[in-house]
């Protein structure tokens, strides 16, 4: 959120953020690579990591998404 808020202060910052965090990946794994495994590990160990707990059930791998789509969900 801090990075997004800082980027959105200018049109150039918004475009750079959008290109990197919205338009530069096609799969969940590619998105995780954009964020970086070290950064993800750091965030998972933070004092606020528990805030993500209610939403974890909605995070799916590419394979799980394909399966859900095949089932028509």
HTML snippet that shows the backbone in 3Dmol.js (N, CA, C, O; Angstrom):
<script src="https://3Dmol.org/build/3Dmol-min.js"></script>
<div id="view" style="width:600px;height:400px;position:relative"></div>
<script>
const pdb = `
ATOM      1  N   UNK A   1       0.820  -1.191   0.000  1.00  0.00           N
ATOM      2  CA  UNK A   1       0.000   0.000   0.000  1.00  0.00           C
ATOM      3  C   UNK A   1       0.866   1.256   0.000  1.00  0.00           C
ATOM      4  O   UNK A   1       0.538   2.242  -0.660  1.00  0.00           O
ATOM      5  N   UNK A   2       1.964   1.217   0.737  1.00  0.00           N
ATOM      6  CA  UNK A   2       2.840   2.393   0.767  1.00  0.00           C
ATOM      7  C   UNK A   2       3.387   2.691  -0.629  1.00  0.00           C
ATOM      8  O   UNK A   2       3.407   3.842  -1.064  1.00  0.00           O
ATOM      9  N   UNK A   3       3.831   1.640  -1.327  1.00  0.00           N
ATOM     10  CA  UNK A   3       4.382   1.823  -2.670  1.00  0.00           C
ATOM     11  C   UNK A   3       3.317   2.339  -3.625  1.00  0.00           C
ATOM     12  O   UNK A   3       3.588   3.213  -4.447  1.00  0.00           O
ATOM     13  N   UNK A   4       2.114   1.804  -3.520  1.00  0.00           N
ATOM     14  CA  UNK A   4       1.035   2.244  -4.395  1.00  0.00           C
ATOM     15  C   UNK A   4       0.690   3.709  -4.124  1.00  0.00           C
ATOM     16  O   UNK A   4       0.556   4.501  -5.057  1.00  0.00           O
ATOM     17  N   UNK A   5       0.550   4.062  -2.870  1.00  0.00           N
ATOM     18  CA  UNK A   5       0.219   5.449  -2.532  1.00  0.00           C
ATOM     19  C   UNK A   5       1.296   6.413  -3.008  1.00  0.00           C
ATOM     20  O   UNK A   5       0.986   7.498  -3.499  1.00  0.00           O
ATOM     21  N   UNK A   6       2.544   6.029  -2.869  1.00  0.00           N
ATOM     22  CA  UNK A   6       3.639   6.892  -3.328  1.00  0.00           C
ATOM     23  C   UNK A   6       3.611   7.018  -4.850  1.00  0.00           C
ATOM     24  O   UNK A   6       3.806   8.108  -5.389  1.00  0.00           O
ATOM     25  N   UNK A   7       3.371   5.911  -5.538  1.00  0.00           N
ATOM     26  CA  UNK A   7       3.364   5.925  -7.000  1.00  0.00           C
ATOM     27  C   UNK A   7       2.213   6.751  -7.557  1.00  0.00           C
ATOM     28  O   UNK A   7       2.359   7.414  -8.583  1.00  0.00           O
ATOM     29  N   UNK A   8       1.081   6.711  -6.889  1.00  0.00           N
ATOM     30  CA  UNK A   8      -0.118   7.373  -7.407  1.00  0.00           C
ATOM     31  C   UNK A   8      -0.104   8.884  -7.222  1.00  0.00           C
ATOM     32  O   UNK A   8      -1.083   9.555  -7.549  1.00  0.00           O
ATOM     33  N   UNK A   9       0.971   9.418  -6.713  1.00  0.00           N
ATOM     34  CA  UNK A   9       1.072  10.867  -6.540  1.00  0.00           C
ATOM     35  C   UNK A   9       1.328  11.591  -7.849  1.00  0.00           C
ATOM     36  O   UNK A   9       1.185  12.812  -7.924  1.00  0.00           O
ATOM     37  N   UNK A  10       1.709  10.841  -8.893  1.00  0.00           N
ATOM     38  CA  UNK A  10       1.951  11.469 -10.193  1.00  0.00           C
ATOM     39  C   UNK A  10       1.464  10.541 -11.297  1.00  0.00           C
ATOM     40  O   UNK A  10       1.334   9.334 -11.095  1.00  0.00           O
ATOM     41  N   UNK A  11       1.198  11.110 -12.454  1.00  0.00           N
ATOM     42  CA  UNK A  11       0.790  10.296 -13.603  1.00  0.00           C
ATOM     43  C   UNK A  11       1.885   9.318 -13.999  1.00  0.00           C
ATOM     44  O   UNK A  11       1.606   8.168 -14.338  1.00  0.00           O
ATOM     45  N   UNK A  12       3.134   9.780 -13.956  1.00  0.00           N
ATOM     46  CA  UNK A  12       4.255   8.917 -14.315  1.00  0.00           C
ATOM     47  C   UNK A  12       4.393   7.761 -13.320  1.00  0.00           C
ATOM     48  O   UNK A  12       4.627   6.619 -13.714  1.00  0.00           O
ATOM     49  N   UNK A  13       4.246   8.068 -12.043  1.00  0.00           N
ATOM     50  CA  UNK A  13       4.331   7.031 -11.019  1.00  0.00           C
ATOM     51  C   UNK A  13       3.220   6.010 -11.166  1.00  0.00           C
ATOM     52  O   UNK A  13       3.438   4.809 -11.000  1.00  0.00           O
ATOM     53  N   UNK A  14       2.017   6.499 -11.482  1.00  0.00           N
ATOM     54  CA  UNK A  14       0.887   5.602 -11.688  1.00  0.00           C
ATOM     55  C   UNK A  14       1.162   4.657 -12.865  1.00  0.00           C
ATOM     56  O   UNK A  14       0.946   3.450 -12.756  1.00  0.00           O
ATOM     57  N   UNK A  15       1.633   5.203 -13.979  1.00  0.00           N
ATOM     58  CA  UNK A  15       1.894   4.385 -15.157  1.00  0.00           C
ATOM     59  C   UNK A  15       2.973   3.342 -14.886  1.00  0.00           C
ATOM     60  O   UNK A  15       2.849   2.193 -15.310  1.00  0.00           O
ATOM     61  N   UNK A  16       4.024   3.735 -14.186  1.00  0.00           N
ATOM     62  CA  UNK A  16       5.091   2.793 -13.850  1.00  0.00           C
ATOM     63  C   UNK A  16       4.565   1.676 -12.957  1.00  0.00           C
ATOM     64  O   UNK A  16       4.868   0.503 -13.175  1.00  0.00           O
ATOM     65  N   UNK A  17       3.779   2.044 -11.955  1.00  0.00           N
ATOM     66  CA  UNK A  17       3.188   1.054 -11.040  1.00  0.00           C
ATOM     67  C   UNK A  17       2.266   0.109 -11.809  1.00  0.00           C
ATOM     68  O   UNK A  17       2.327  -1.107 -11.632  1.00  0.00           O
ATOM     69  N   UNK A  18       1.413   0.675 -12.660  1.00  0.00           N
ATOM     70  CA  UNK A  18       0.455  -0.114 -13.433  1.00  0.00           C
ATOM     71  C   UNK A  18       1.179  -1.107 -14.341  1.00  0.00           C
ATOM     72  O   UNK A  18       0.790  -2.272 -14.426  1.00  0.00           O
ATOM     73  N   UNK A  19       2.221  -0.649 -15.011  1.00  0.00           N
ATOM     74  CA  UNK A  19       2.973  -1.531 -15.906  1.00  0.00           C
ATOM     75  C   UNK A  19       3.627  -2.674 -15.133  1.00  0.00           C
ATOM     76  O   UNK A  19       3.606  -3.823 -15.573  1.00  0.00           O
ATOM     77  N   UNK A  20       4.207  -2.349 -13.979  1.00  0.00           N
ATOM     78  CA  UNK A  20       4.933  -3.369 -13.210  1.00  0.00           C
ATOM     79  C   UNK A  20       4.000  -4.324 -12.482  1.00  0.00           C
ATOM     80  O   UNK A  20       4.168  -5.540 -12.569  1.00  0.00           O
ATOM     81  N   UNK A  21       3.008  -3.782 -11.759  1.00  0.00           N
ATOM     82  CA  UNK A  21       2.203  -4.619 -10.869  1.00  0.00           C
ATOM     83  C   UNK A  21       0.862  -5.057 -11.442  1.00  0.00           C
ATOM     84  O   UNK A  21       0.162  -5.855 -10.819  1.00  0.00           O
ATOM     85  N   UNK A  22       0.490  -4.551 -12.615  1.00  0.00           N
ATOM     86  CA  UNK A  22      -0.777  -4.959 -13.217  1.00  0.00           C
ATOM     87  C   UNK A  22      -0.565  -5.590 -14.585  1.00  0.00           C
ATOM     88  O   UNK A  22      -1.203  -6.593 -14.908  1.00  0.00           O
ATOM     89  N   UNK A  23       0.311  -5.024 -15.382  1.00  0.00           N
ATOM     90  CA  UNK A  23       0.429  -5.485 -16.759  1.00  0.00           C
ATOM     91  C   UNK A  23       1.641  -6.318 -17.106  1.00  0.00           C
ATOM     92  O   UNK A  23       1.852  -6.623 -18.280  1.00  0.00           O
ATOM     93  N   UNK A  24       2.443  -6.698 -16.131  1.00  0.00           N
ATOM     94  CA  UNK A  24       3.698  -7.383 -16.473  1.00  0.00           C
ATOM     95  C   UNK A  24       3.686  -8.886 -16.216  1.00  0.00           C
ATOM     96  O   UNK A  24       4.744  -9.516 -16.240  1.00  0.00           O
ATOM     97  N   UNK A  25       2.523  -9.475 -15.973  1.00  0.00           N
ATOM     98  CA  UNK A  25       2.482 -10.905 -15.681  1.00  0.00           C
ATOM     99  C   UNK A  25       1.214 -11.526 -16.270  1.00  0.00           C
ATOM    100  O   UNK A  25       0.238 -10.834 -16.559  1.00  0.00           O
ATOM    101  N   UNK A  26       1.257 -12.840 -16.438  1.00  0.00           N
ATOM    102  CA  UNK A  26       0.106 -13.576 -16.962  1.00  0.00           C
ATOM    103  C   UNK A  26      -0.354 -14.690 -16.042  1.00  0.00           C
ATOM    104  O   UNK A  26      -1.461 -15.208 -16.194  1.00  0.00           O
ATOM    105  N   UNK A  27       0.485 -15.061 -15.092  1.00  0.00           N
ATOM    106  CA  UNK A  27       0.134 -16.148 -14.174  1.00  0.00           C
ATOM    107  C   UNK A  27       0.375 -15.694 -12.739  1.00  0.00           C
ATOM    108  O   UNK A  27       1.022 -14.676 -12.494  1.00  0.00           O
ATOM    109  N   UNK A  28      -0.149 -16.460 -11.811  1.00  0.00           N
ATOM    110  CA  UNK A  28       0.069 -16.169 -10.398  1.00  0.00           C
ATOM    111  C   UNK A  28       1.558 -16.250 -10.072  1.00  0.00           C
ATOM    112  O   UNK A  28       2.083 -15.404  -9.348  1.00  0.00           O
ATOM    113  N   UNK A  29       2.240 -17.266 -10.605  1.00  0.00           N
ATOM    114  CA  UNK A  29       3.678 -17.411 -10.336  1.00  0.00           C
ATOM    115  C   UNK A  29       4.470 -16.219 -10.850  1.00  0.00           C
ATOM    116  O   UNK A  29       5.394 -15.753 -10.184  1.00  0.00           O
ATOM    117  N   UNK A  30       4.113 -15.721 -12.034  1.00  0.00           N
ATOM    118  CA  UNK A  30       4.788 -14.538 -12.567  1.00  0.00           C
ATOM    119  C   UNK A  30       4.527 -13.321 -11.687  1.00  0.00           C
ATOM    120  O   UNK A  30       5.423 -12.502 -11.483  1.00  0.00           O
ATOM    121  N   UNK A  31       3.314 -13.195 -11.165  1.00  0.00           N
ATOM    122  CA  UNK A  31       2.987 -12.086 -10.261  1.00  0.00           C
ATOM    123  C   UNK A  31       3.820 -12.177  -8.988  1.00  0.00           C
ATOM    124  O   UNK A  31       4.343 -11.170  -8.510  1.00  0.00           O
ATOM    125  N   UNK A  32       3.941 -13.379  -8.444  1.00  0.00           N
ATOM    126  CA  UNK A  32       4.739 -13.559  -7.231  1.00  0.00           C
ATOM    127  C   UNK A  32       6.203 -13.227  -7.495  1.00  0.00           C
ATOM    128  O   UNK A  32       6.889 -12.717  -6.609  1.00  0.00           O
ATOM    129  N   UNK A  33       6.687 -13.508  -8.697  1.00  0.00           N
ATOM    130  CA  UNK A  33       8.053 -13.134  -9.066  1.00  0.00           C
ATOM    131  C   UNK A  33       8.222 -11.620  -9.129  1.00  0.00           C
ATOM    132  O   UNK A  33       9.284 -11.102  -8.784  1.00  0.00           O
ATOM    133  N   UNK A  34       7.178 -10.901  -9.569  1.00  0.00           N
ATOM    134  CA  UNK A  34       7.228  -9.441  -9.609  1.00  0.00           C
ATOM    135  C   UNK A  34       7.399  -8.891  -8.192  1.00  0.00           C
ATOM    136  O   UNK A  34       8.195  -7.982  -7.959  1.00  0.00           O
ATOM    137  N   UNK A  35       6.651  -9.448  -7.264  1.00  0.00           N
ATOM    138  CA  UNK A  35       6.744  -8.995  -5.868  1.00  0.00           C
ATOM    139  C   UNK A  35       8.079  -9.409  -5.272  1.00  0.00           C
ATOM    140  O   UNK A  35       8.722  -8.628  -4.571  1.00  0.00           O
ATOM    141  N   UNK A  36       8.490 -10.627  -5.549  1.00  0.00           N
ATOM    142  CA  UNK A  36       9.753 -11.149  -5.042  1.00  0.00           C
ATOM    143  C   UNK A  36       9.546 -12.070  -3.860  1.00  0.00           C
ATOM    144  O   UNK A  36       8.842 -11.727  -2.909  1.00  0.00           O
ATOM    145  N   UNK A  37      10.154 -13.230  -3.921  1.00  0.00           N
ATOM    146  CA  UNK A  37       9.984 -14.235  -2.869  1.00  0.00           C
ATOM    147  C   UNK A  37      10.495 -13.743  -1.509  1.00  0.00           C
ATOM    148  O   UNK A  37       9.898 -14.045  -0.476  1.00  0.00           O
ATOM    149  N   UNK A  38      11.598 -12.987  -1.508  1.00  0.00           N
ATOM    150  CA  UNK A  38      12.127 -12.465  -0.253  1.00  0.00           C
ATOM    151  C   UNK A  38      11.143 -11.471   0.380  1.00  0.00           C
ATOM    152  O   UNK A  38      10.926 -11.483   1.592  1.00  0.00           O
ATOM    153  N   UNK A  39      10.555 -10.614  -0.460  1.00  0.00           N
ATOM    154  CA  UNK A  39       9.587  -9.622   0.036  1.00  0.00           C
ATOM    155  C   UNK A  39       8.336 -10.313   0.564  1.00  0.00           C
ATOM    156  O   UNK A  39       7.801  -9.913   1.598  1.00  0.00           O
ATOM    157  N   UNK A  40       7.866 -11.332  -0.121  1.00  0.00           N
ATOM    158  CA  UNK A  40       6.688 -12.081   0.327  1.00  0.00           C
ATOM    159  C   UNK A  40       6.971 -12.736   1.675  1.00  0.00           C
ATOM    160  O   UNK A  40       6.136 -12.688   2.578  1.00  0.00           O
ATOM    161  N   UNK A  41       8.148 -13.349   1.812  1.00  0.00           N
ATOM    162  CA  UNK A  41       8.518 -13.980   3.084  1.00  0.00           C
ATOM    163  C   UNK A  41       8.565 -12.945   4.199  1.00  0.00           C
ATOM    164  O   UNK A  41       8.111 -13.204   5.313  1.00  0.00           O
ATOM    165  N   UNK A  42       9.113 -11.777   3.897  1.00  0.00           N
ATOM    166  CA  UNK A  42       9.191 -10.701   4.891  1.00  0.00           C
ATOM    167  C   UNK A  42       7.784 -10.264   5.314  1.00  0.00           C
ATOM    168  O   UNK A  42       7.522 -10.080   6.502  1.00  0.00           O
ATOM    169  N   UNK A  43       6.892 -10.099   4.353  1.00  0.00           N
ATOM    170  CA  UNK A  43       5.528  -9.674   4.666  1.00  0.00           C
ATOM    171  C   UNK A  43       4.766 -10.727   5.468  1.00  0.00           C
ATOM    172  O   UNK A  43       3.946 -10.392   6.322  1.00  0.00           O
ATOM    173  N   UNK A  44       5.042 -12.006   5.188  1.00  0.00           N
ATOM    174  CA  UNK A  44       4.367 -13.087   5.900  1.00  0.00           C
ATOM    175  C   UNK A  44       4.802 -13.182   7.360  1.00  0.00           C
ATOM    176  O   UNK A  44       4.106 -13.773   8.185  1.00  0.00           O
ATOM    177  N   UNK A  45       5.949 -12.601   7.669  1.00  0.00           N
ATOM    178  CA  UNK A  45       6.465 -12.642   9.041  1.00  0.00           C
ATOM    179  C   UNK A  45       6.241 -11.328   9.786  1.00  0.00           C
ATOM    180  O   UNK A  45       6.740 -11.154  10.898  1.00  0.00           O
ATOM    181  N   UNK A  46       5.499 -10.410   9.187  1.00  0.00           N
ATOM    182  CA  UNK A  46       5.309  -9.096   9.796  1.00  0.00           C
ATOM    183  C   UNK A  46       4.218  -9.135  10.869  1.00  0.00           C
ATOM    184  O   UNK A  46       3.467 -10.105  10.974  1.00  0.00           O
ATOM    185  N   UNK A  47       4.150  -8.086  11.644  1.00  0.00           N
ATOM    186  CA  UNK A  47       3.134  -7.990  12.694  1.00  0.00           C
ATOM    187  C   UNK A  47       1.719  -7.893  12.136  1.00  0.00           C
ATOM    188  O   UNK A  47       0.750  -8.135  12.857  1.00  0.00           O
ATOM    189  N   UNK A  48       1.594  -7.545  10.871  1.00  0.00           N
ATOM    190  CA  UNK A  48       0.266  -7.394  10.271  1.00  0.00           C
ATOM    191  C   UNK A  48      -0.104  -8.559   9.349  1.00  0.00           C
ATOM    192  O   UNK A  48      -1.126  -8.492   8.664  1.00  0.00           O
ATOM    193  N   UNK A  49       0.686  -9.600   9.316  1.00  0.00           N
ATOM    194  CA  UNK A  49       0.426 -10.739   8.432  1.00  0.00           C
ATOM    195  C   UNK A  49      -0.944 -11.362   8.697  1.00  0.00           C
ATOM    196  O   UNK A  49      -1.579 -11.872   7.774  1.00  0.00           O
ATOM    197  N   UNK A  50      -1.401 -11.325   9.938  1.00  0.00           N
ATOM    198  CA  UNK A  50      -2.694 -11.922  10.288  1.00  0.00           C
ATOM    199  C   UNK A  50      -3.862 -11.273   9.544  1.00  0.00           C
ATOM    200  O   UNK A  50      -4.927 -11.878   9.422  1.00  0.00           O
ATOM    201  N   UNK A  51      -3.676 -10.064   9.053  1.00  0.00           N
ATOM    202  CA  UNK A  51      -4.754  -9.382   8.345  1.00  0.00           C
ATOM    203  C   UNK A  51      -5.128 -10.106   7.053  1.00  0.00           C
ATOM    204  O   UNK A  51      -6.244  -9.960   6.555  1.00  0.00           O
ATOM    205  N   UNK A  52      -4.203 -10.877   6.520  1.00  0.00           N
ATOM    206  CA  UNK A  52      -4.453 -11.618   5.289  1.00  0.00           C
ATOM    207  C   UNK A  52      -5.207 -12.916   5.533  1.00  0.00           C
ATOM    208  O   UNK A  52      -5.795 -13.454   4.595  1.00  0.00           O
ATOM    209  N   UNK A  53      -5.215 -13.434   6.739  1.00  0.00           N
ATOM    210  CA  UNK A  53      -5.789 -14.744   7.037  1.00  0.00           C
ATOM    211  C   UNK A  53      -7.208 -14.958   6.503  1.00  0.00           C
ATOM    212  O   UNK A  53      -7.467 -16.012   5.922  1.00  0.00           O
ATOM    213  N   UNK A  54      -8.133 -14.018   6.668  1.00  0.00           N
ATOM    214  CA  UNK A  54      -9.494 -14.277   6.162  1.00  0.00           C
ATOM    215  C   UNK A  54      -9.557 -14.406   4.638  1.00  0.00           C
ATOM    216  O   UNK A  54     -10.529 -14.944   4.107  1.00  0.00           O
ATOM    217  N   UNK A  55      -8.548 -13.927   3.940  1.00  0.00           N
ATOM    218  CA  UNK A  55      -8.577 -13.921   2.476  1.00  0.00           C
ATOM    219  C   UNK A  55      -7.771 -15.040   1.838  1.00  0.00           C
ATOM    220  O   UNK A  55      -7.865 -15.252   0.629  1.00  0.00           O
ATOM    221  N   UNK A  56      -6.984 -15.755   2.621  1.00  0.00           N
ATOM    222  CA  UNK A  56      -6.117 -16.797   2.064  1.00  0.00           C
ATOM    223  C   UNK A  56      -6.897 -17.852   1.292  1.00  0.00           C
ATOM    224  O   UNK A  56      -6.399 -18.385   0.300  1.00  0.00           O
ATOM    225  N   UNK A  57      -8.113 -18.160   1.733  1.00  0.00           N
ATOM    226  CA  UNK A  57      -8.893 -19.186   1.053  1.00  0.00           C
ATOM    227  C   UNK A  57      -9.234 -18.791  -0.380  1.00  0.00           C
ATOM    228  O   UNK A  57      -9.568 -19.655  -1.190  1.00  0.00           O
ATOM    229  N   UNK A  58      -9.156 -17.513  -0.706  1.00  0.00           N
ATOM    230  CA  UNK A  58      -9.497 -17.043  -2.051  1.00  0.00           C
ATOM    231  C   UNK A  58      -8.279 -16.997  -2.970  1.00  0.00           C
ATOM    232  O   UNK A  58      -8.433 -16.793  -4.174  1.00  0.00           O
ATOM    233  N   UNK A  59      -7.093 -17.179  -2.442  1.00  0.00           N
ATOM    234  CA  UNK A  59      -5.879 -17.158  -3.256  1.00  0.00           C
ATOM    235  C   UNK A  59      -5.678 -18.551  -3.838  1.00  0.00           C
ATOM    236  O   UNK A  59      -5.498 -19.523  -3.104  1.00  0.00           O
ATOM    237  N   UNK A  60      -5.709 -18.635  -5.144  1.00  0.00           N
ATOM    238  CA  UNK A  60      -5.625 -19.921  -5.828  1.00  0.00           C
ATOM    239  C   UNK A  60      -4.422 -19.960  -6.749  1.00  0.00           C
ATOM    240  O   UNK A  60      -3.994 -18.936  -7.280  1.00  0.00           O
ATOM    241  N   UNK A  61      -3.881 -21.160  -6.932  1.00  0.00           N
ATOM    242  CA  UNK A  61      -2.800 -21.353  -7.898  1.00  0.00           C
ATOM    243  C   UNK A  61      -3.403 -21.367  -9.302  1.00  0.00           C
ATOM    244  O   UNK A  61      -4.621 -21.457  -9.460  1.00  0.00           O
ATOM    245  N   UNK A  62      -2.557 -21.280 -10.305  1.00  0.00           N
ATOM    246  CA  UNK A  62      -3.042 -21.352 -11.683  1.00  0.00           C
ATOM    247  C   UNK A  62      -3.777 -22.663 -11.940  1.00  0.00           C
ATOM    248  O   UNK A  62      -4.798 -22.674 -12.627  1.00  0.00           O
ATOM    249  N   UNK A  63      -3.272 -23.760 -11.399  1.00  0.00           N
ATOM    250  CA  UNK A  63      -3.919 -25.057 -11.583  1.00  0.00           C
ATOM    251  C   UNK A  63      -5.298 -25.090 -10.930  1.00  0.00           C
ATOM    252  O   UNK A  63      -6.247 -25.614 -11.513  1.00  0.00           O
ATOM    253  N   UNK A  64      -5.415 -24.534  -9.727  1.00  0.00           N
ATOM    254  CA  UNK A  64      -6.711 -24.488  -9.063  1.00  0.00           C
ATOM    255  C   UNK A  64      -7.704 -23.625  -9.851  1.00  0.00           C
ATOM    256  O   UNK A  64      -8.887 -23.955  -9.934  1.00  0.00           O
ATOM    257  N   UNK A  65      -7.228 -22.540 -10.417  1.00  0.00           N
ATOM    258  CA  UNK A  65      -8.088 -21.674 -11.229  1.00  0.00           C
ATOM    259  C   UNK A  65      -8.563 -22.418 -12.471  1.00  0.00           C
ATOM    260  O   UNK A  65      -9.741 -22.353 -12.824  1.00  0.00           O
ATOM    261  N   UNK A  66      -7.650 -23.125 -13.134  1.00  0.00           N
ATOM    262  CA  UNK A  66      -8.031 -23.907 -14.316  1.00  0.00           C
ATOM    263  C   UNK A  66      -9.082 -24.951 -13.966  1.00  0.00           C
ATOM    264  O   UNK A  66     -10.031 -25.160 -14.722  1.00  0.00           O
ATOM    265  N   UNK A  67      -8.915 -25.606 -12.822  1.00  0.00           N
ATOM    266  CA  UNK A  67      -9.869 -26.623 -12.382  1.00  0.00           C
ATOM    267  C   UNK A  67     -11.233 -26.001 -12.128  1.00  0.00           C
ATOM    268  O   UNK A  67     -12.250 -26.555 -12.546  1.00  0.00           O
ATOM    269  N   UNK A  68     -11.270 -24.876 -11.460  1.00  0.00           N
ATOM    270  CA  UNK A  68     -12.538 -24.196 -11.184  1.00  0.00           C
ATOM    271  C   UNK A  68     -13.214 -23.775 -12.489  1.00  0.00           C
ATOM    272  O   UNK A  68     -14.430 -23.897 -12.636  1.00  0.00           O
ATOM    273  N   UNK A  69     -12.422 -23.283 -13.421  1.00  0.00           N
ATOM    274  CA  UNK A  69     -12.990 -22.859 -14.714  1.00  0.00           C
ATOM    275  C   UNK A  69     -13.523 -24.071 -15.485  1.00  0.00           C
ATOM    276  O   UNK A  69     -14.561 -23.975 -16.140  1.00  0.00           O
ATOM    277  N   UNK A  70     -12.831 -25.194 -15.416  1.00  0.00           N
ATOM    278  CA  UNK A  70     -13.281 -26.408 -16.084  1.00  0.00           C
ATOM    279  C   UNK A  70     -14.594 -26.896 -15.480  1.00  0.00           C
ATOM    280  O   UNK A  70     -15.423 -27.487 -16.172  1.00  0.00           O
ATOM    281  N   UNK A  71     -14.775 -26.646 -14.192  1.00  0.00           N
ATOM    282  CA  UNK A  71     -16.010 -27.043 -13.509  1.00  0.00           C
ATOM    283  C   UNK A  71     -17.140 -26.040 -13.734  1.00  0.00           C
ATOM    284  O   UNK A  71     -18.279 -26.266 -13.326  1.00  0.00           O
ATOM    285  N   UNK A  72     -16.806 -24.933 -14.389  1.00  0.00           N
ATOM    286  CA  UNK A  72     -17.829 -23.932 -14.688  1.00  0.00           C
ATOM    287  C   UNK A  72     -18.141 -23.005 -13.535  1.00  0.00           C
ATOM    288  O   UNK A  72     -19.231 -22.434 -13.478  1.00  0.00           O
ATOM    289  N   UNK A  73     -17.214 -22.845 -12.622  1.00  0.00           N
ATOM    290  CA  UNK A  73     -17.447 -21.949 -11.467  1.00  0.00           C
ATOM    291  C   UNK A  73     -16.949 -20.577 -11.742  1.00  0.00           C
ATOM    292  O   UNK A  73     -17.060 -19.697 -10.889  1.00  0.00           O
TER     293      UNK A  73
END
`;
const viewer = $3Dmol.createViewer("view");
viewer.addModel(pdb, "pdb");
viewer.setStyle({}, {cartoon: {color: "spectrum"}});
viewer.zoomTo();
viewer.render();
</script>
